[in-house]
Amino acid sequence: MLTDLVVRNMVLIEELALEFADGMTVLTGETGAGKTLLTQAVGLLAGGRANPGLIRTGAAETEVEGRFIGSDGEELVVRRVVPANGRGRAYLNGRLAPLSALQEAVGDRVDICGQHNHQALLRPAVRRSALDRFAGVDTGPLAAARRRCAALSERLAALGGDERTRARELDVLEHQLAILDAAALGDHREEEQLEASERLLTEAAAIREAAAGAACLLGADGPAGEALGTAQSRLDPFDPLAGPADRLRGLIAEATDLAAELRRVADEVREDPVRLAEVVERRALLAGLRRRFGATLAEVMDFADGARRRLAELQDAEGAAARLASELEAAQEAERAEAARLGECRRRTAPALGEAVTAELRHLAMPNARLSLRVGADPGDEVDFLLAVNSGAEPAPLTQVASGGELSRGMLALHVVLLAAPPTVLLDEVDAGIGGEAGNSVGRALARLAKQRQTLVVTHLAQVAAYADGHVSLQKRDDGAEARISARVLDGQERLVELARMLSGSPRSGSARRHAAELLGRASAERGEPPPA
């Protein structure tokens, strides 16, 4: 559950720190006092979209921090920073984290139902999602079957269309492959080898001359050879110089071997204009292939492999088309079977969802209401909610029979039925458009919901607030220089005054206070608690 919430520099909030307990906590205050800002703050913790417009005037950034404690006692501290300029930041237990990680960590801990969410019932996708959630169906296999059919259809279309189109593509491929086959490509490193050969053939004369000249210098009759021999003869007579003399003999032997190797190179290297012309021509051919078919020789060879496969497909277009058509037919049959399974599951579960929501509606001052679901043809993607508000009335689509207050109660009932996982629920004015006895019924429903999970409620209704375990009042104060929002936990007499304000707009009204006391007393009695002092 959410135990702590700290908000800094958000619109009119300079700094606000709140602690929440189990059960039902209501957030009340005049219009503009910042109640919905707290909903947005919790939404940021859950990975919601950051809006720089939330930043308090004069501040560099908005910051929201929250602490969640799981049923196992594990603590999660989440922090979100929204700067006026630059990228926002998210932290999990003090460490920077991507927004996706924050959404995953917090998404299953809190569920937010905004003040306009009751309108979501009018959207087909929301109704279908509600039914699937209640039924626990897996739509993944149908999605996979549809992707399989789409892929096979694309491959079938990619065979080349009509006969003339295939004939034109065949001509192009055959021409390209004739060029590539004639080139006899076999090694993607061939260009490097040709470059080395061309350099050797181009510089053959200079190489031969350099090798021969160096061999003469190093040979026994050359200057270097003679110098080494003279140096050795001067050292040999002296025992103290035996070591350097041995090293000189090694150098003489190495120089003799090197001179012999250089003579062999000079004898072997020959100018070969014919071979040089072949190498230059081959390099030009490969460069031309790279210009046409790929940036590197390896890409050219890959292109050739792909062209051969495509040519084989086109040459066997009829056979390939038949095979693909057979695969597509089997895939479509699998899709139909999966659609039938999903549709049957949705239709089988729809009555149970209708009954569950109907039971909740009757707890919400709609004693004669009946909700049923109509599921369309397989796979049952079309899901209609049909509502009958009065006895003897035929159920009809929500858009035809439901008022705003009835939609609000329908959304709350659906929320209560479907909500199973998140330990914290934040409801932002889901009681909009209702009042009177219906407000009492909504308060009772929220109190029942709060027995299962922590329930935070933003409300304008005193009937709802009377059922709360905790009460937080938000006030906006404007001293003429600036406006600020503050919060205070109410208890005892303060709570009675706030309920009186919500009932009549006049917290000092004696009759309003008596009515507020009556609401609190009745709520306490229904909850089996002693009346408030």
C-alpha positions in Angstrom: 0.0 0.0 0.0 1.0 3.7 -0.3 2.2 4.9 3.1 3.8 8.2 2.3 3.5 10.8 -0.4 5.6 13.9 -0.8 4.9 16.5 -3.5 7.2 19.5 -4.1 6.8 22.5 -6.5 3.6 21.2 -8.3 1.4 24.1 -9.5 0.3 25.7 -6.2 1.9 23.1 -3.9 5.3 24.3 -2.5 5.7 21.2 -0.4 3.2 18.7 0.9 3.8 15.5 2.9 1.0 13.0 3.6 0.9 9.7 5.4 -1.8 7.1 4.5 -3.0 4.1 6.5 -5.1 1.1 5.6 -8.8 1.4 4.9 -10.5 4.3 3.2 -9.0 7.8 3.2 -10.9 10.7 1.7 -9.4 13.9 0.3 -11.7 16.9 0.4 -11.6 20.6 -0.1 -13.1 23.4 -2.1 -12.8 23.4 -5.9 -9.3 24.4 -6.9 -7.8 23.3 -3.6 -5.5 20.8 -5.3 -7.3 17.4 -4.8 -6.8 16.3 -8.4 -3.1 17.4 -8.2 -2.6 14.6 -5.7 -4.1 12.2 -8.2 -1.7 13.4 -10.8 1.2 13.1 -8.4 0.4 9.4 -7.8 0.0 9.0 -11.5 3.6 10.3 -12.0 4.8 7.7 -9.5 3.0 5.0 -11.5 4.9 6.1 -14.7 2.3 8.5 -16.1 3.1 11.1 -18.6 5.1 14.1 -17.3 3.7 17.5 -18.0 6.1 20.5 -17.5 2.9 22.6 -17.0 2.7 21.1 -13.5 5.9 22.9 -12.3 5.3 25.6 -9.8 6.0 29.1 -11.1 9.6 30.1 -10.4 10.7 26.5 -9.6 13.2 24.5 -11.7 11.4 21.2 -11.4 8.5 19.3 -9.9 9.3 16.4 -7.6 7.1 13.6 -6.3 8.2 10.9 -3.9 6.2 7.9 -2.5 6.8 4.9 -0.3 5.0 1.6 -0.9 5.0 -1.3 1.5 4.0 -4.7 0.3 2.1 -7.4 2.2 5.5 -9.1 2.9 6.8 -5.9 4.4 9.1 -5.1 1.5 9.6 -1.4 1.0 9.7 0.4 -2.3 10.6 4.1 -2.5 9.8 5.8 -5.8 10.8 9.3 -6.9 9.9 11.2 -10.0 11.5 14.5 -11.1 10.0 16.6 -13.9 12.3 19.5 -14.9 11.2 22.6 -16.8 14.0 21.9 -19.3 15.7 18.6 -20.2 14.8 15.0 -19.6 12.8 13.8 -16.6 14.3 11.3 -14.1 12.9 8.3 -12.2 14.3 6.6 -9.2 13.6 3.2 -7.6 15.0 2.9 -4.0 17.4 5.7 -4.7 18.7 4.4 -8.0 18.1 5.9 -11.4 15.7 3.7 -13.4 14.1 3.9 -16.8 10.4 4.8 -16.9 9.5 1.3 -18.1 11.0 -0.1 -14.9 9.1 2.3 -12.8 5.8 1.4 -14.6 6.5 -2.3 -14.0 7.4 -1.8 -10.3 4.5 0.4 -9.4 1.9 -0.6 -12.0 0.7 -3.6 -10.0 0.7 -1.7 -6.7 -1.8 1.1 -7.5 -4.9 1.5 -9.7 -6.1 5.0 -10.5 -9.7 5.7 -11.6 -10.0 9.3 -12.7 -13.1 11.5 -12.4 -14.0 11.1 -16.1 -13.3 7.3 -16.3 -17.0 6.5 -16.2 -17.1 7.7 -19.8 -14.8 4.9 -20.6 -17.7 2.5 -20.4 -18.9 4.0 -23.7 -15.8 2.8 -25.5 -16.0 -0.7 -27.0 -12.4 -1.5 -26.2 -12.9 -0.8 -22.5 -15.9 -3.1 -22.3 -14.1 -5.9 -24.1 -11.1 -5.5 -21.9 -13.3 -5.6 -18.8 -14.9 -8.9 -19.9 -11.5 -10.4 -20.7 -10.2 -9.4 -17.4 -13.1 -10.9 -15.6 -12.9 -14.1 -17.6 -9.2 -14.3 -17.4 -9.0 -15.1 -21.1 -5.7 -15.1 -23.0 -6.0 -13.3 -26.3 -2.4 -14.0 -27.3 -3.0 -17.2 -29.3 -5.6 -15.4 -31.5 -3.2 -12.5 -32.0 -0.4 -15.0 -33.0 -2.8 -16.8 -35.4 -3.7 -13.5 -37.1 0.0 -12.5 -37.4 0.7 -15.9 -39.0 -2.1 -15.4 -41.6 -0.9 -11.9 -42.4 2.7 -13.1 -42.9 1.6 -15.9 -45.2 -0.7 -13.5 -47.2 2.3 -11.1 -47.6 4.5 -14.0 -48.8 1.8 -15.1 -51.3 1.5 -11.6 -52.6 5.3 -11.3 -52.8 5.5 -14.2 -55.3 5.2 -11.5 -58.0 1.6 -10.9 -58.7 0.4 -11.7 -62.2 2.4 -13.7 -64.9 3.7 -10.6 -66.7 5.1 -9.1 -63.5 6.8 -12.4 -62.7 8.2 -12.7 -66.2 9.7 -9.2 -65.9 11.3 -10.0 -62.5 12.6 -13.3 -63.9 14.4 -11.5 -66.8 16.0 -9.1 -64.4 17.1 -11.8 -62.0 18.5 -14.0 -64.8 20.5 -11.1 -66.2 21.9 -10.2 -62.8 22.8 -13.8 -62.0 24.5 -14.2 -65.4 26.8 -11.3 -64.5 27.4 -12.6 -61.0 28.0 -16.2 -62.1 30.4 -15.1 -64.8 32.4 -13.3 -62.1 32.9 -16.6 -60.3 33.0 -15.1 -56.8 34.4 -17.4 -54.2 36.3 -15.4 -51.5 35.0 -12.2 -50.0 38.7 -11.2 -49.3 39.7 -11.5 -53.0 40.0 -7.7 -53.5 42.6 -7.5 -50.7 44.6 -10.3 -52.3 44.3 -8.7 -55.8 45.5 -5.3 -54.3 48.6 -7.0 -52.9 49.3 -8.8 -56.2 48.9 -5.5 -58.2 51.3 -3.7 -55.9 53.9 -6.5 -56.3 53.6 -6.6 -60.1 53.6 -2.8 -60.5 56.8 -2.5 -58.4 58.6 -5.7 -59.7 61.6 -3.9 -61.2 62.2 -1.8 -58.2 61.8 -4.7 -55.9 64.3 -6.8 -57.8 66.8 -4.0 -57.9 66.5 -3.3 -54.2 66.8 -7.0 -53.3 69.9 -7.5 -55.5 71.6 -4.3 -54.2 71.0 -5.3 -50.6 72.3 -8.8 -51.2 75.6 -7.4 -52.6 76.0 -5.1 -49.6 75.5 -8.0 -47.1 77.5 -10.7 -49.0 81.0 -11.7 -48.0 82.5 -9.6 -50.8 80.3 -6.6 -50.1 81.1 -3.6 -47.8 79.0 -4.8 -45.0 80.3 -8.4 -45.2 83.9 -7.3 -45.4 83.4 -5.0 -42.4 82.0 -7.7 -40.3 84.8 -10.1 -41.2 87.5 -7.5 -40.4 85.9 -6.8 -37.0 85.9 -10.5 -36.2 89.5 -10.9 -37.1 90.5 -8.1 -34.8 88.6 -9.6 -31.8 89.6 -13.3 -32.2 93.2 -13.0 -30.7 92.0 -11.7 -27.4 90.3 -14.0 -24.9 88.5 -11.2 -23.0 86.8 -10.4 -26.3 85.7 -14.0 -27.0 82.1 -13.2 -26.2 81.7 -10.3 -28.7 83.7 -12.3 -31.3 81.1 -15.1 -31.0 78.3 -12.6 -31.5 80.0 -11.3 -34.6 80.2 -14.7 -36.1 76.5 -15.1 -35.5 75.9 -11.7 -37.3 78.0 -12.8 -40.2 76.1 -16.1 -40.5 72.7 -14.2 -40.4 74.0 -11.6 -42.9 75.1 -14.5 -45.3 71.7 -16.2 -45.0 69.8 -12.9 -45.6 72.0 -12.1 -48.6 71.1 -15.5 -50.1 67.4 -15.0 -49.5 67.5 -11.6 -51.2 69.2 -13.0 -54.2 66.5 -15.6 -54.5 63.8 -12.8 -54.4 65.7 -10.9 -57.0 65.9 -14.0 -59.2 62.2 -14.8 -58.8 60.5 -11.4 -59.1 59.8 -10.7 -62.8 57.7 -8.1 -64.6 54.5 -9.7 -66.0 52.5 -7.2 -67.9 49.9 -9.8 -68.9 49.2 -10.8 -65.3 49.2 -7.2 -64.2 46.6 -6.4 -66.8 44.5 -9.4 -65.6 44.7 -8.2 -62.0 43.7 -4.6 -62.8 40.8 -5.9 -65.0 39.6 -8.2 -62.2 39.7 -5.4 -59.6 37.7 -3.2 -61.9 35.1 -5.9 -62.4 34.7 -6.4 -58.7 34.4 -2.7 -58.1 31.7 -2.6 -60.7 29.8 -5.4 -58.9 30.1 -3.6 -55.6 28.6 -0.4 -57.2 25.6 -2.4 -58.4 24.9 -5.1 -55.8 26.5 -4.2 -52.4 28.9 -2.1 -50.5 31.3 -5.0 -49.9 32.2 -8.1 -51.8 30.5 -10.1 -49.0 27.3 -8.2 -49.5 27.5 -8.8 -53.3 27.8 -12.6 -52.6 24.8 -12.4 -50.2 22.8 -10.6 -52.9 23.7 -13.4 -55.3 22.4 -16.0 -52.9 19.2 -14.1 -52.4 18.7 -13.7 -56.1 19.1 -17.4 -56.7 16.5 -18.2 -54.0 14.1 -15.7 -55.4 14.7 -17.0 -59.0 13.9 -20.5 -57.8 10.7 -19.2 -56.2 9.6 -17.5 -59.4 10.5 -20.4 -61.6 8.3 -22.5 -59.3 5.7 -19.8 -58.8 2.7 -22.1 -59.3 4.1 -24.7 -57.0 5.1 -22.2 -54.4 1.8 -20.4 -54.6 0.0 -23.7 -54.1 2.1 -24.6 -51.0 1.6 -21.1 -49.5 -2.1 -21.2 -50.2 -2.3 -24.5 -48.4 -0.4 -23.1 -45.5 -2.6 -20.0 -45.5 -5.7 -22.1 -45.5 -4.5 -24.1 -42.5 -3.5 -20.9 -40.7 -6.9 -19.4 -41.4 -8.6 -22.5 -40.1 -6.5 -22.2 -36.9 -7.4 -18.6 -36.6 -11.1 -19.4 -36.9 -10.8 -22.1 -34.3 -9.1 -19.8 -31.9 -11.6 -17.1 -32.6 -14.4 -19.6 -31.9 -12.7 -20.6 -28.6 -12.3 -17.0 -27.5 -15.9 -16.1 -28.5 -17.3 -19.1 -26.7 -15.3 -18.2 -23.6 -16.5 -14.6 -23.7 -20.1 -15.5 -24.2 -19.9 -18.1 -21.4 -18.5 -15.6 -19.0 -20.6 -12.6 -19.9 -23.7 -13.5 -17.8 -21.5 -14.0 -14.7 -20.0 -10.5 -15.1 -23.5 -9.0 -15.7 -24.8 -10.6 -12.5 -21.7 -9.5 -10.5 -22.1 -5.9 -11.6 -25.8 -6.0 -11.1 -25.3 -7.1 -7.5 -23.0 -4.2 -6.9 -25.4 -1.7 -8.6 -28.1 -2.7 -6.2 -25.8 -1.7 -3.4 -25.4 1.6 -5.0 -29.0 2.8 -4.8 -30.0 1.2 -8.0 -32.2 -1.6 -6.6 -34.0 -2.4 -9.8 -31.1 -2.1 -12.2 -30.0 -5.0 -14.3 -26.8 -5.2 -16.4 -26.4 -7.7 -19.1 -23.7 -8.2 -21.8 -24.2 -8.9 -25.5 -21.2 -10.5 -27.2 -21.0 -10.4 -31.0 -19.9 -13.0 -33.5 -16.6 -14.8 -33.0 -14.2 -13.9 -31.6 -16.6 -11.7 -29.6 -14.7 -8.5 -30.0 -18.0 -6.5 -30.0 -19.1 -6.4 -26.4 -22.1 -4.2 -25.5 -23.3 -3.4 -21.9 -27.0 -3.3 -21.7 -28.6 -1.6 -18.7 -32.2 -1.6 -17.5 -32.6 1.0 -14.7 -36.2 0.4 -13.8 -38.4 -2.7 -13.3 -40.0 -3.9 -16.4 -37.7 -2.0 -18.7 -35.9 -3.7 -21.5 -32.1 -3.5 -21.2 -30.6 -1.1 -23.7 -27.1 0.2 -24.5 -25.6 2.5 -21.9 -25.6 5.5 -24.3 -29.4 5.3 -24.5 -30.4 4.8 -20.9 -27.7 5.8 -18.5 -27.3 9.3 -16.9 -23.9 10.6 -15.8 -24.6 9.5 -12.2 -25.6 6.1 -13.4 -22.5 5.7 -15.5 -20.4 6.7 -12.5 -22.0 4.1 -10.4 -21.7 1.5 -13.2 -18.0 2.3 -13.5 -17.6 2.0 -9.7 -19.5 -1.3 -9.6 -17.3 -2.7 -12.5 -14.2 -1.4 -10.7 -15.2 -3.2 -7.5 -15.9 -6.5 -9.5 -12.8 -6.4 -11.6 -10.3 -5.0 -9.1 -8.3 -7.9 -7.8 -4.6 -7.3 -7.8 -3.5 -3.7 -6.9 -3.3 -3.2 -3.1 -4.0 0.5 -3.5 -7.0 2.1 -5.3 -7.2 5.9 -6.0 -10.6 7.1 -7.0 -10.8 10.7 -8.2 -14.4 11.9 -8.0 -16.0 8.7 -9.3 -19.1 9.9 -7.4 -19.5 12.9 -9.8 -23.1 13.4 -10.9 -24.7 11.7 -8.0 -26.0 12.8 -4.6 -28.6 12.1 -1.9 -29.2 8.4 -1.0 -27.1 7.4 -4.0 -24.2 9.1 -2.3 -24.7 7.1 0.8 -24.7 3.9 -1.3 -21.5 4.9 -3.0 -20.0 5.5 0.4 -21.0 2.1 1.6 -19.6 0.5 -1.5 -16.3 2.3 -1.1 -16.2 1.2 2.6 -16.6 -2.4 1.5 -13.9 -2.0 -1.1 -11.6 -0.5 1.6 -11.9 -3.7 3.7 -10.0 -5.5 0.9 -7.5 -2.9 -0.1 -6.3 0.6 0.7 -8.8 3.0 -0.9 -8.0 6.7 -1.5 -11.0 8.8 -2.5 -11.1 12.3 -3.9 -14.7 13.5 -3.3 -17.1 16.4 -2.9 -19.8 14.3 -1.3 -20.2 14.4 2.5 -22.2 11.2 2.3 -19.1 9.5 0.9 -16.6 11.2 3.2 -18.6 10.1 6.3 -17.6 6.4 5.6 -13.9 7.1 5.6 -11.4 5.8 8.1 -9.2 8.8 7.5 -9.9 12.3 6.3 -7.4 14.8 4.7 -8.6 18.3 4.0 -6.8 20.5 1.4 -7.0 24.3 1.5 -5.8 27.0 -0.9 -4.6 30.2 0.8 -3.9 33.4 -1.2 -2.3 36.3 0.6 -2.4 38.5 -2.4 1.2 37.9 -3.3 1.0 34.2 -4.0 -1.3 31.2 -3.5 -0.4 28.0 -1.8 -2.0 24.7 -1.1 -1.7 23.0 2.2 -3.2 19.8 3.8 -4.4 18.8 7.2 -5.5 15.5 8.7 -8.9 16.0 10.3 -10.2 14.3 13.4 -13.1 14.7 15.8 -14.7 18.2 15.6 -12.6 19.3 12.6 -14.0 16.5 10.6 -17.5 17.4 11.6 -16.9 21.0 10.5 -15.6 19.9 7.1 -18.6 17.7 6.5 -20.8 20.6 7.4 -19.0 22.8 4.8 -19.4 20.0 2.2 -23.1 19.8 3.0 -24.1 23.5 3.0 -21.1 25.5 2.1 -21.2 27.0 5.6 -19.1 25.2 8.2 -20.7 27.3 11.1 -24.3 26.3 10.2 -25.8 24.5 13.2 -28.2 22.5 11.1 -25.4 21.5 8.7 -23.3 20.3 11.7 -26.3 18.3 13.0 -26.7 16.7 9.6 -23.0 16.0 9.5 -23.1 14.4 12.9 -26.0 12.3 11.8 -24.0 11.1 8.7 -21.0 10.2 10.8 -23.1 8.4 13.4 -25.0 6.4 10.8 -21.8 5.4 8.9 -20.1 4.4 12.2 -23.2 2.3 13.2 -23.2 0.5 9.8 -19.5 -0.2 10.2 -20.0 -1.5 13.8 -18.0 1.3 15.3 -18.8 3.5 18.3 -20.2 6.9 17.3 -17.7 9.7 16.9 -17.1 12.0 19.9 
